């Protein structure tokens, strides 16, 4: 796919830049947790969360979570 930047929409350009930055950061920093064991309870919770998101479920809005933090206001 040979697309020039001039022919991209803003959202296409933004997506391309975000992807490149994420790839570069992963390349430079790697995953600090790679190779470490994961508890079964954490793995199960992450799998449930992944399934919920795939089914279209979402968690609480960020603003709501922040307001419920101790010491916030």
PyMOL commands that set and color helices and strands:
alter all, ss='L'
color gray80, all
select helices_A, chain A and resi 5-7+10-29+40-54+62-67
alter helices_A, ss='H'
color red, helices_A
deselect
rebuild
show_as cartoon
